[in-house]
Each structure stands twice: as structure tokens, then as C-alpha cells.
Amino acid sequence: MVSKCGKCGWMNFELAEVAPVGANFKMYFVQCVSCGTPVGVVPFYDLHTSIKALEKEVKKIEAQINMALPTLDHNIRVIAQKLK
């Protein structure tokens, strides 16, 4: 069984990038190639890709924090000694 456009009966569809008024994110409309009638909507951004990118950034930040901790610890000890 092949899906058909409910308006014109055509059987070919395409993704069209749209920025709906009042929406915070772009979307893709799945629409009929012939008449442009939307038959579905999918997110513009692939969540899996976005999550993986965020995970990489978190790992970078964790590494930077872990590298800075010994220096911070040392500086706190020096300050504590000077306050005595």
C-alpha cells in the first residue's frame, strides 16, 4: 500500500523546512510534491545528534574542571596558611 495525498491523490512527498509563526524551533513539513499539502510534521533538529554533541561538551568541561581542581586546592591551602 502506498500513501497518497488526501487532496490531490499524488504519491510523492518531500520535506519542506518551515518556521511556524509563534514557534521556538523550525520544523519540517512532510508535504505533497504536487500540491504542497502538508501530511505530517517532523522536528528540524535531530535530538540524538544534539544529545551526543552536548555529551561531548560536558566531557570537555569535566576535564577542564578536573585539571583546575589541584590548582584551586593548592591556592585555597596557601590562603588558609596566610590567614593563620
VOPAGU-2260 file (C-alpha; in pm, 1 decimal, decimal comma):
REM VOPAGU-2260
SITE   aa  ch    i         X         Y         Z
SITE  MET   A    0       0,0       0,0       0,0
SITE  VAL   A    1     134,8     342,3     -98,0
SITE  SER   A    2      39,8     662,8      82,9
SITE  LYS   A    3    -144,8     921,1    -122,5
SITE  CYS   A    4    -207,7    1289,5     -75,0
SITE  GLY   A    5    -554,6    1344,6      68,8
SITE  LYS   A    6    -606,4    1649,1    -152,3
SITE  CYS   A    7    -477,3    1555,8    -498,8
SITE  GLY   A    8    -401,2    1183,3    -474,0
SITE  TRP   A    9     -33,8    1223,4    -565,9
SITE  MET   A   10     204,6     963,4    -415,5
SITE  ASN   A   11     532,4    1158,9    -385,5
SITE  PHE   A   12     624,4    1359,5     -77,2
SITE  GLU   A   13     906,0    1590,5      26,9
SITE  LEU   A   14    1043,1    1763,4     336,6
SITE  ALA   A   15     995,3    2139,4     348,8
SITE  GLU   A   16    1170,5    2349,8     612,9
SITE  VAL   A   17     932,0    2588,7     787,3
SITE  ALA   A   18     946,7    2832,4    1078,2
SITE  PRO   A   19     588,9    2841,8    1208,9
SITE  VAL   A   20     477,2    3176,0    1350,0
SITE  GLY   A   21     499,3    3169,3    1729,0
SITE  ALA   A   22     715,4    2855,9    1737,6
SITE  ASN   A   23    1056,7    2848,0    1903,2
SITE  PHE   A   24    1201,2    2595,0    1659,2
SITE  LYS   A   25    1199,9    2523,2    1289,7
SITE  MET   A   26    1011,9    2215,8    1171,2
SITE  TYR   A   27     997,5    2004,7     859,7
SITE  PHE   A   28     661,9    1957,7     692,8
SITE  VAL   A   29     616,9    1633,4     503,6
SITE  GLN   A   30     420,8    1763,2     208,4
SITE  CYS   A   31     286,0    1654,0    -125,0
SITE  VAL   A   32     527,9    1727,6    -408,5
SITE  SER   A   33     240,0    1810,2    -642,6
SITE  CYS   A   34      16,9    2042,9    -441,5
SITE  GLY   A   35     220,0    2120,2    -125,7
SITE  THR   A   36     -45,5    1995,3     116,8
SITE  PRO   A   37     121,6    1903,7     448,1
SITE  VAL   A   38      59,2    1547,5     561,5
SITE  GLY   A   39     295,2    1536,9     860,7
SITE  VAL   A   40     548,2    1724,5    1070,3
SITE  VAL   A   41     892,0    1618,4    1195,4
SITE  PRO   A   42    1143,1    1805,6    1413,4
SITE  PHE   A   43    1405,6    2013,0    1233,8
SITE  TYR   A   44    1679,5    1913,2    1478,7
SITE  ASP   A   45    1778,7    1552,1    1527,8
SITE  LEU   A   46    1767,0    1505,6    1905,8
SITE  HIS   A   47    2012,1    1216,1    1904,8
SITE  THR   A   48    2277,2    1427,5    1732,5
SITE  SER   A   49    2212,9    1719,3    1967,9
SITE  ILE   A   50    2240,2    1496,8    2276,2
SITE  LYS   A   51    2567,4    1345,5    2153,7
SITE  ALA   A   52    2710,3    1694,2    2093,3
SITE  LEU   A   53    2607,0    1801,2    2443,9
SITE  GLU   A   54    2766,5    1489,5    2593,5
SITE  LYS   A   55    3096,8    1580,3    2424,0
SITE  GLU   A   56    3078,2    1934,9    2562,9
SITE  VAL   A   57    3003,2    1805,5    2914,2
SITE  LYS   A   58    3307,6    1575,0    2895,2
SITE  LYS   A   59    3527,1    1868,1    2786,8
SITE  ILE   A   60    3402,6    2079,9    3077,0
SITE  GLU   A   61    3451,3    1793,0    3323,4
SITE  ALA   A   62    3810,0    1751,7    3203,0
SITE  GLN   A   63    3876,2    2125,0    3243,3
SITE  ILE   A   64    3732,6    2120,6    3594,8
SITE  ASN   A   65    3936,9    1814,3    3690,1
SITE  MET   A   66    4252,9    1982,7    3561,1
SITE  ALA   A   67    4179,1    2301,5    3757,6
SITE  LEU   A   68    4093,7    2133,1    4089,9
SITE  PRO   A   69    4450,8    2066,5    4207,7
SITE  THR   A   70    4547,7    2430,4    4144,4
SITE  LEU   A   71    4238,0    2555,5    4323,5
SITE  ASP   A   72    4305,9    2322,7    4614,7
SITE  HIS   A   73    4664,2    2446,3    4637,0
SITE  ASN   A   74    4558,5    2812,5    4624,5
SITE  ILE   A   75    4299,8    2758,7    4899,2
SITE  ARG   A   76    4563,6    2595,3    5118,9
SITE  VAL   A   77    4804,1    2886,5    5061,7
SITE  ILE   A   78    4531,6    3137,2    5151,6
SITE  ALA   A   79    4437,9    2938,4    5463,0
SITE  GLN   A   80    4802,3    2932,5    5573,8
SITE  LYS   A   81    4835,6    3309,6    5527,3
SITE  LEU   A   82    4516,4    3369,8    5727,1
SITE  LYS   A   83    4654,2    3180,5    6031,6
